[in-house]
Amino acid sequence: MTFAIEELKGIVPPLFTPLNEEETLDEGSFVKLIHHCLEGGVHGLFPMGSAGEGTNVSREVWERANALCLQEAGGKVPVYCGVIDVSTPRVIEGIKRLEQHGAEYVVATPHFYMNTSCQEEIIRHFEAICSKTAAKMLVYNIPALTQVNILPETVLALSRIDNVVGYKDTCGNWDQHFKTLSLLADTDIRIFCGGEELCGPSLLFGTHGSIAGLANLYPKVFADIYEAAQQGDAARTKELQQRIISIKRICGIGSSWLTGMKYVMHRMNLGGPKASMPVEPLLPDEQRQIDALLEELNK
């Protein structure tokens, strides 16, 4: 289902991928997680992003999770299918597979591993992808994982590609994010802020939505901060931002930010705690630390 550009907004959780011990998709838990998010008031779904381990899981799990999310969403909200891969041909190949499942919105990063050498290379990457598909593209900037930062001027150039409808900014730099907002103010490009730290401030300053891993677990908190920001209620936005930062302490326990969140997902009966190989699992003492933090948060 095609949505009006104005409907590409709000809280979009980058869905976790519940895995069985043999690293197959736990479909029942994945469906439960999707509906937990929808019932919490989210405005879209993003399977197979970073929090979904889209670059780690098998191709079979990757394709099935995207397809199942499209099926369960049923056109109620946009589904932004993650097609994050190391090269232009591989991204195109992935999009072609997902088009067979009805995907209309896709998310891709710049290429990585063979490091991006310049900003022009990013532009050529997305021009080539968009020339091979009718799917609508969300450009994803996550320098910590791709080792390249998409500069605001480059985002402006990418906005002129017909298929590009949105931009997810997970650079974590407020100055850069604000410059991007300013440069794209007169375009139709929908800007989403990634991560939790800038969620409230970015929404107050005009970002169209937030894509944050913790929205899987606490979708209503994120839906509430979005509504508060839309109403210009800075005090309420600040209060909810402080709660989000308190919750984010979960991500600082253990060797990986992912395992803490997946453990809480398990505690909420939304799926098992297993992360894809070779991500380091939580130690028993780390689990106890998260248990204590959850007790504190639930007071």
C-alpha positions in Angstrom: 0.0 0.0 0.0 1.3 3.4 -1.0 1.1 6.1 1.7 0.9 9.8 1.2 4.3 11.5 2.0 2.7 13.1 5.1 2.1 9.6 6.5 5.8 8.8 6.6 6.3 10.0 10.1 6.3 9.2 13.8 7.7 6.4 15.8 9.2 3.5 13.7 10.8 0.7 15.7 13.7 -1.0 14.0 12.3 -4.4 14.9 14.3 -7.0 16.8 14.5 -10.4 15.3 13.6 -13.2 17.7 15.8 -16.2 17.0 15.5 -19.8 17.9 18.7 -21.5 19.3 19.6 -22.7 15.8 19.2 -19.1 14.5 16.1 -19.6 12.6 13.3 -17.0 12.8 11.0 -17.5 15.8 7.9 -16.5 13.7 5.4 -16.6 16.6 7.5 -14.2 18.7 8.2 -12.0 15.8 4.4 -11.6 15.1 3.8 -11.0 18.8 6.5 -8.2 18.8 5.0 -6.6 15.7 1.6 -6.4 17.4 3.1 -5.2 20.7 4.5 -2.3 18.7 1.3 -1.6 16.8 -0.8 -1.7 19.9 1.7 0.7 21.5 0.9 3.3 18.9 3.8 3.2 16.5 3.5 4.8 13.1 5.6 2.4 11.0 7.8 -0.7 11.2 11.4 -1.3 10.1 12.4 -4.9 9.9 16.0 -6.0 9.3 17.7 -2.8 10.4 20.7 -2.7 12.7 18.7 -3.7 15.8 17.1 -6.5 13.7 20.6 -7.9 12.9 19.8 -7.6 9.2 23.5 -8.0 8.2 24.1 -11.0 10.5 21.2 -13.3 10.1 20.9 -15.8 7.2 19.4 -14.7 3.9 16.5 -17.0 4.6 15.7 -15.3 7.9 16.3 -11.8 6.4 13.8 -12.4 3.6 11.2 -14.2 5.7 11.2 -11.5 8.4 10.7 -8.7 5.9 7.9 -10.7 4.2 6.2 -11.6 7.5 6.3 -8.0 8.7 4.7 -6.8 5.4 2.0 -9.5 5.9 1.3 -8.7 9.6 1.2 -4.9 9.0 -1.5 -5.4 6.4 -1.2 -1.9 5.1 -2.1 -0.3 8.4 1.3 1.4 8.6 4.3 1.8 6.3 6.9 -1.0 6.4 10.4 0.1 5.7 12.2 -3.1 4.7 15.9 -3.1 5.5 18.2 -4.0 2.6 21.5 -3.2 4.2 24.4 -4.8 2.2 28.0 -4.3 1.3 27.7 -3.3 -2.4 25.3 -1.7 -4.9 24.5 -4.9 -6.8 23.7 -6.8 -3.6 21.3 -4.1 -2.5 19.6 -4.1 -5.9 19.4 -7.9 -5.7 17.8 -7.7 -2.3 15.2 -5.2 -3.3 14.2 -7.3 -6.3 13.6 -10.2 -3.9 11.5 -8.1 -1.6 9.4 -6.5 -4.4 8.1 -10.0 -4.9 6.6 -9.8 -1.4 5.0 -6.4 -2.0 7.7 -4.2 -0.5 7.2 -0.5 -1.5 9.6 1.1 1.0 13.2 0.1 1.5 16.1 1.3 3.6 19.7 1.1 2.5 23.0 2.5 3.8 26.1 3.5 1.8 28.2 0.4 0.8 30.7 -0.7 3.3 33.6 -3.1 3.9 35.2 -1.8 0.7 35.2 1.6 2.3 33.4 4.5 0.6 36.1 6.9 -0.7 34.1 10.1 -1.2 30.6 11.6 -1.0 30.2 11.3 -4.8 30.4 7.6 -4.4 27.4 7.6 -2.0 25.4 9.5 -4.6 26.3 7.1 -7.4 25.4 4.2 -5.1 21.9 5.4 -4.5 21.4 6.7 -8.1 22.2 3.2 -9.4 19.9 1.5 -6.9 17.0 3.8 -7.5 17.4 3.4 -11.3 16.7 -0.3 -10.9 13.6 -0.2 -8.8 10.3 1.6 -8.3 10.5 1.1 -4.5 10.7 4.2 -2.4 14.0 4.7 -0.6 15.0 5.7 2.9 18.7 6.6 2.9 20.3 5.4 6.2 23.3 7.2 7.7 25.0 5.2 10.5 28.7 6.1 10.4 29.6 4.0 13.4 28.8 0.9 11.4 29.5 1.9 7.8 32.6 4.0 8.5 31.3 6.8 6.3 29.2 9.9 7.3 26.7 11.1 4.8 27.1 14.9 4.9 24.1 17.3 4.9 24.9 18.6 1.4 25.0 15.0 0.1 21.6 14.3 1.6 20.3 17.4 -0.2 21.8 16.0 -3.5 20.2 12.5 -2.8 16.8 14.2 -2.2 16.7 15.1 -5.9 16.6 11.4 -6.8 12.9 10.6 -7.6 12.7 7.4 -5.5 14.3 8.9 -2.4 11.5 9.8 0.1 13.3 9.8 3.4 16.5 9.9 5.4 17.4 8.2 8.7 20.1 10.1 10.5 22.0 8.1 13.1 25.1 10.2 13.1 24.5 11.2 16.7 25.7 14.8 16.1 23.2 17.5 16.8 25.0 20.2 14.7 24.9 18.0 11.7 21.3 16.9 12.2 20.2 20.5 12.6 22.0 21.5 9.5 20.4 18.6 7.6 17.0 19.7 8.8 17.7 23.3 7.6 19.0 22.3 4.2 16.0 20.0 3.5 13.4 22.3 4.9 12.0 23.1 1.4 12.0 19.5 0.2 9.5 16.7 0.6 12.1 14.4 2.2 11.0 12.9 5.5 13.7 13.0 8.1 13.9 10.4 10.9 16.3 10.7 13.8 18.0 7.4 14.8 18.9 6.4 18.3 17.4 7.6 21.6 19.6 10.5 22.7 18.3 13.1 20.3 14.7 11.8 20.0 12.8 14.5 21.9 15.0 17.5 20.8 14.9 16.5 17.1 11.1 16.1 17.2 10.7 19.5 18.7 12.9 21.0 16.0 11.0 19.5 13.1 12.2 16.0 12.5 9.4 14.0 11.1 10.0 10.8 13.2 12.2 8.7 15.4 13.7 5.3 14.7 15.0 3.9 18.0 15.7 0.3 19.2 14.1 0.8 22.6 10.7 1.6 20.9 10.4 -2.2 20.4 10.2 -2.5 24.2 8.4 0.7 25.2 6.5 1.8 22.1 4.0 3.9 24.1 6.7 6.0 25.8 8.0 6.8 22.3 4.5 7.4 20.9 3.8 9.8 23.8 7.0 11.8 23.2 6.1 12.1 19.6 2.7 13.5 20.5 4.1 15.8 23.1 6.6 17.2 20.6 3.9 17.6 17.9 1.9 19.7 20.4 4.9 21.8 21.2 4.9 20.7 24.8 8.6 21.1 25.6 8.1 20.3 29.3 6.4 17.0 28.6 8.9 16.2 25.9 11.8 16.8 28.3 10.1 14.6 31.0 9.7 11.7 28.5 13.2 12.2 27.1 14.6 11.8 30.6 12.7 8.6 31.0 14.0 7.3 27.7 17.6 8.1 28.8 17.0 6.2 32.0 15.7 3.2 30.0 18.7 3.4 27.7 21.0 2.3 30.6 19.9 -1.2 29.6 22.1 -0.8 26.5 25.2 -0.1 28.6 25.2 -3.5 30.3 27.1 -6.3 28.6 29.5 -6.4 25.7 26.9 -5.4 23.1 24.1 -2.9 23.2 21.9 -5.5 21.4 22.0 -8.3 24.0 20.7 -6.2 26.8 17.7 -5.1 24.8 17.0 -8.7 23.6 17.2 -9.9 27.2 14.5 -7.3 28.1 12.5 -8.5 25.1 12.7 -12.0 26.6 11.7 -10.7 30.0 8.6 -9.2 28.4 7.7 -12.5 26.8 8.2 -11.2 23.3 11.0 -13.6 22.2 14.1 -15.3 23.3 17.3 -13.5 24.3 19.5 -15.1 21.6 21.5 -12.7 19.4 23.0 -13.9 16.1 26.6 -15.3 16.1 29.1 -14.1 17.0 27.6 -11.4 19.2 28.7 -12.0 22.8 25.9 -13.2 25.1 25.1 -11.6 28.4 26.8 -13.1 31.5 24.6 -14.2 34.4 25.8 -11.2 36.5 24.9 -8.8 33.6 21.4 -10.3 33.5 21.0 -9.7 37.2 22.1 -6.1 36.7 19.3 -5.6 34.0 16.8 -7.3 36.3 17.6 -4.8 39.0 17.4 -1.9 36.5 14.0 -3.1 35.3 12.7 -3.2 38.9 13.9 0.4 39.3 12.3 1.5 36.1 9.0 -0.2 36.9 8.6 1.5 40.3 
